[in-house]
Amino acid sequence: MLDVRRLRLLRELARRGTIAAVAEALAFSPSAVSQQLGVLEREAGLPLLERTGRRVRLTPAGEDLVRHAEAVLERLERAEADLAEARSGLAGALRVGSFPTATRAIVPAALITLARRHPRLEPMVCETDPAAVAHALRAGDLDVALVHEYDFVPAPREPGLTTEPLYGEAMYLAAPAAPAGPAAPAGTPEEAGRDQGAVLRSHAEAPWITATPGTLCHAMTVRACQAAGFTPRVRHQVDEFATVLALVAAGQGVAVVPQLGITGADHAVGLTRLLMERRTQLAFRSGAGAHPAVAAFGAALRAAVPPELGSGTDLGEPSRSVTSVFERKETGSFETAYALSVDDRN
């Protein structure tokens, strides 16, 4: 009979491509992974892997077995959810992944609600970049996580995972304020922001502040600028939005920031609302959505979302207004920028 733990290793190998990567992700030695996969091949009775240099490739039989493994693991998640529901009350650890702005603005209120409703449940929050969430969930390092995507960086579909929309938020161009006026209110679109390409191009020669390379936030800024017809000249690379705004206030450049990244009004920073959006989802292993702890955390999160944020129910589709702006020849091709982002795994 096929061993579920070995099936999990085979699935991870299909996602990561090398035995070394699987070993590092699951805290095994490479030799242990190779040994267990060898046992799985003997259990299956036919070759599952082909070695090509340092990488291994699944045979057709191996690919077929991975598809079955996805279904088996999802059923196991559902079985665990049913058992948890049959037990009296929620208790024990719930490992939660979250990104910084959500951790600050949304998660604390959700934890208060969760503690009141389920005092024996112990949520354990770990800040995790959305780019690393899929592997952490599949490896069992997280039970549930908040992830986000942007109009120019849509989240790829991750096998074995399910996502549910939570909320959407506006995006702003932050620049040093003109001497005459204060920052624009964060919740009110400025008329100038209705032509997003023109707003971004007006700062094409300015130094830019982006997140660090390899993050979704970095890719979002670069691609939005490229769709507007230029590549930003990056001076600073900072992940914390409060620090980004402090640098903008100091005259160090301009940046694109999400609504939740704006904390307090700084008259040295001018904010222009763009037509872009950032959308946040709740992610978990397929089949785990019915688990009482995951469902309880999701309900607490939804109750904690501020009313000024969108529902995020249109998750996965770029803003129609953004599309109309960037379809124009003079502002570049939105379709090209969006198509490029589909293959991005950051």
C-alpha positions in Angstrom: 0.0 0.0 0.0 1.2 3.5 -0.8 2.4 5.5 2.1 0.8 9.0 2.4 4.0 10.6 3.8 6.0 9.4 0.7 3.2 10.7 -1.5 3.6 14.1 0.1 7.4 14.0 -0.7 6.6 13.2 -4.3 4.1 16.1 -4.5 6.7 18.5 -3.1 9.3 17.2 -5.6 6.8 18.0 -8.4 6.6 21.5 -7.1 10.2 22.2 -6.3 12.2 20.3 -8.9 15.1 19.1 -6.8 15.6 16.6 -4.0 17.7 19.2 -2.2 14.9 21.8 -2.3 12.4 19.2 -0.9 14.9 18.2 1.9 15.4 21.8 2.9 11.7 22.7 2.9 10.7 19.6 4.9 13.7 19.5 7.3 15.0 16.1 5.9 18.4 15.2 4.6 18.6 14.8 0.8 19.6 11.1 1.3 16.5 10.5 3.4 14.3 12.1 0.7 15.9 10.0 -2.0 15.6 6.8 0.1 11.9 7.4 0.7 11.2 8.1 -2.9 13.0 4.9 -3.8 10.7 3.0 -1.5 7.7 4.7 -3.1 8.9 3.6 -6.5 9.1 0.0 -5.2 5.6 0.3 -3.7 4.3 1.6 -7.0 6.1 -1.1 -9.0 7.4 1.1 -11.8 9.7 4.1 -12.2 8.3 7.4 -11.0 11.4 9.6 -11.5 13.9 10.4 -14.3 17.2 12.1 -13.4 18.4 14.9 -15.7 21.6 16.3 -14.4 21.1 17.7 -10.9 17.3 17.8 -11.3 14.8 15.0 -11.4 11.8 14.8 -13.6 8.6 12.9 -13.0 7.7 10.1 -15.4 4.2 10.0 -16.8 3.4 7.5 -14.0 4.9 9.9 -11.5 2.8 12.8 -12.7 -0.3 10.7 -12.6 0.5 9.6 -9.0 1.0 13.3 -8.0 -2.6 14.0 -9.2 -3.9 11.2 -7.1 -1.8 12.4 -4.2 -3.4 15.8 -4.4 -6.8 14.2 -4.1 -5.7 11.9 -1.3 -4.2 14.8 0.8 -7.3 16.9 0.3 -9.5 14.1 1.5 -7.3 13.7 4.6 -7.7 17.4 5.3 -11.4 17.0 5.1 -11.3 14.0 7.4 -9.3 15.9 10.0 -11.8 18.7 9.7 -14.7 16.3 10.4 -12.9 14.8 13.4 -12.1 18.3 14.8 -15.8 19.3 14.4 -16.9 16.1 16.3 -14.7 17.0 19.3 -16.1 19.3 21.9 -14.7 22.9 21.5 -11.6 24.2 19.7 -8.3 23.8 21.4 -4.6 23.7 20.5 -2.3 25.6 18.2 -3.4 27.3 14.9 -0.3 28.4 12.9 -1.1 31.6 11.0 1.0 33.3 8.4 0.5 37.0 7.7 2.2 39.9 6.0 3.1 43.1 8.0 0.3 45.5 7.1 -2.4 42.9 7.7 -0.6 41.8 10.9 -0.8 45.4 12.2 -4.2 46.5 10.9 -6.4 43.4 10.7 -5.0 40.5 12.7 -5.0 41.9 16.3 -8.8 42.6 16.2 -9.4 39.1 14.8 -7.3 37.6 17.6 -9.4 39.4 20.2 -12.6 38.0 18.7 -11.1 34.5 18.5 -9.9 34.6 22.1 -13.4 35.6 23.2 -15.2 32.9 21.2 -12.6 30.1 21.5 -10.4 30.6 24.6 -8.7 27.2 24.3 -7.6 27.9 20.7 -4.0 29.1 20.5 -3.3 31.1 17.3 0.4 31.5 16.6 1.2 34.3 14.1 4.3 34.3 12.0 5.0 37.1 9.5 5.5 35.3 6.1 6.0 36.9 2.7 3.1 35.8 0.5 5.6 34.4 -2.0 6.6 31.7 0.6 3.1 30.9 1.9 2.3 28.1 -0.6 5.3 26.0 0.3 4.8 26.7 4.1 1.1 25.5 3.9 1.9 22.4 1.8 4.8 21.5 4.1 2.5 21.8 7.2 4.4 24.7 8.7 1.3 26.9 8.5 -2.4 26.0 8.9 -3.8 29.2 7.4 -2.4 32.4 5.9 -3.2 35.8 4.6 -1.8 36.4 1.1 -2.2 39.3 -1.3 -2.0 40.1 -5.0 -1.9 43.2 -7.2 -3.5 44.1 -10.5 -0.1 43.7 -12.2 1.0 40.7 -10.1 -1.9 38.2 -10.0 -1.4 35.3 -7.7 -0.7 32.0 -9.6 -3.0 29.1 -8.8 -1.3 26.8 -6.4 -2.2 23.1 -6.5 -3.3 21.7 -3.2 -4.3 25.1 -1.9 -7.6 27.0 -1.7 -8.1 30.7 -1.3 -11.1 32.9 -0.2 -11.3 36.6 -0.8 -11.1 38.9 2.3 -10.8 42.5 1.3 -9.5 44.9 -1.3 -7.7 48.2 -0.8 -6.8 51.2 -2.9 -3.2 52.0 -4.0 -1.6 55.5 -3.8 1.3 57.3 -5.4 3.2 58.9 -2.5 5.4 61.8 -3.4 6.9 64.8 -1.6 4.0 67.3 -1.1 3.9 70.6 -2.9 4.8 73.4 -0.4 1.3 74.8 -0.6 -0.8 71.9 0.6 -1.2 68.9 2.9 -1.5 65.3 2.0 -4.7 64.2 0.3 -7.2 62.3 2.4 -6.3 58.6 2.1 -9.9 57.5 1.3 -10.7 60.1 -1.4 -9.5 59.7 -5.0 -8.0 62.8 -6.5 -9.1 63.8 -9.9 -5.5 63.7 -11.1 -5.4 60.0 -10.2 -8.0 59.1 -12.8 -5.3 58.9 -15.5 -3.0 56.5 -13.7 -0.5 56.3 -16.6 -0.1 60.1 -16.6 0.4 60.2 -12.8 3.1 57.6 -12.9 4.9 59.1 -15.9 4.9 62.5 -14.2 7.5 61.0 -11.8 9.4 59.0 -14.4 12.6 61.0 -13.8 12.3 60.9 -10.0 14.1 58.4 -7.8 11.8 55.6 -6.7 11.5 53.6 -3.5 10.4 50.0 -3.9 10.2 46.9 -1.8 13.1 44.5 -2.0 13.5 42.4 -5.2 11.7 39.1 -5.2 8.6 40.4 -3.4 5.2 41.0 -4.9 5.3 44.6 -3.8 8.5 45.2 -5.8 7.2 43.5 -8.9 4.0 45.6 -8.6 5.8 48.9 -8.7 8.1 48.0 -11.5 5.4 46.6 -13.7 3.0 49.4 -13.1 5.7 51.9 -14.2 6.7 49.7 -17.2 3.0 49.6 -18.3 3.1 53.4 -18.1 6.0 53.5 -20.5 9.2 53.7 -18.3 11.3 51.7 -16.0 11.7 53.3 -12.5 15.1 54.4 -11.3 15.2 52.7 -7.9 17.2 54.4 -5.2 15.9 52.7 -2.0 14.6 49.2 -1.4 12.5 49.0 1.8 9.8 46.6 2.8 8.1 48.5 5.7 5.6 51.1 4.3 6.0 53.4 7.3 9.7 53.7 6.5 8.9 54.1 2.8 6.7 57.1 3.7 9.3 58.5 6.0 11.8 58.4 3.1 9.3 60.1 0.8 8.7 62.8 3.4 12.5 63.3 3.5 12.5 64.0 -0.2 14.2 60.7 -1.1 11.9 59.6 -3.8 8.4 58.5 -4.7 6.6 55.2 -4.1 3.4 53.2 -4.6 1.8 52.2 -1.3 -1.4 50.4 -0.3 -4.2 51.9 1.7 -3.3 50.0 4.9 0.3 51.0 4.5 -0.6 54.7 5.2 -0.5 55.3 8.9 -1.3 58.9 9.9 -1.3 62.0 7.9 2.1 63.5 7.1 1.9 67.0 5.5 5.3 66.4 3.8 3.8 63.5 1.8 1.3 64.0 -1.1 -1.0 61.1 -1.9 -2.6 60.5 -5.3 -5.1 57.6 -5.5 -4.4 55.3 -8.4 -6.7 52.9 -10.2 -4.7 49.9 -9.0 -5.8 47.6 -6.2 -4.3 45.2 -3.7 -6.5 42.3 -2.8 -6.1 40.0 0.2 -7.1 36.4 0.4 -7.2 33.7 3.1 -5.2 30.6 2.0 -5.3 27.1 3.4 -4.7 23.5 2.2 -7.5 22.2 0.0 -10.1 20.4 2.1 -9.1 22.3 5.3 -11.7 25.1 4.9 -14.2 23.1 6.9 -11.8 22.6 9.8 -13.4 24.5 12.7 -10.2 26.3 13.7 -9.6 27.5 10.1 -13.3 28.5 9.7 -13.3 30.3 13.1 -10.2 32.3 12.2 -11.7 33.2 8.8 -14.9 34.5 10.5 -12.9 36.5 13.0 -10.8 38.1 10.2 -13.9 39.1 8.2 -15.4 40.7 11.3 -12.1 42.7 11.8 -12.0 44.1 8.3 -12.6 47.9 8.5 -15.7 49.0 6.6 -13.8 51.4 4.4 -12.0 48.5 2.7 -13.6 46.6 -0.3 -14.9 43.1 0.1 -12.4 41.6 -2.3 -15.1 39.5 -4.0 -13.8 40.4 -7.4 -10.5 38.8 -6.5 -8.4 37.5 -9.3 -9.5 40.0 -11.9 -7.7 43.3 -12.7 -9.6 46.5 -12.2 -11.6 47.3 -15.4 -10.7 50.9 -15.0 -7.0 50.0 -14.9 -7.4 47.9 -18.0 -9.0 50.8 -19.9 -6.2 53.2 -19.0 -3.3 50.9 -20.0 -4.9 49.6 -23.2 -4.2 53.0 -24.7 -1.2 53.0 -27.0 0.3 56.1 -25.5 0.5 54.6 -22.0 1.8 51.2 -23.0 0.2 47.7 -23.1 -1.6 46.5 -20.0 -2.2 43.2 -21.6 1.5 42.6 -22.1 2.4 43.6 -18.5 -0.4 41.5 -17.1 0.5 38.4 -19.2 4.2 38.7 -18.0 3.0 38.6 -14.4 1.1 35.4 -14.8 4.3 33.4 -14.8 5.8 35.2 -11.9 6.2 33.2 -8.8 7.3 36.0 -6.4 
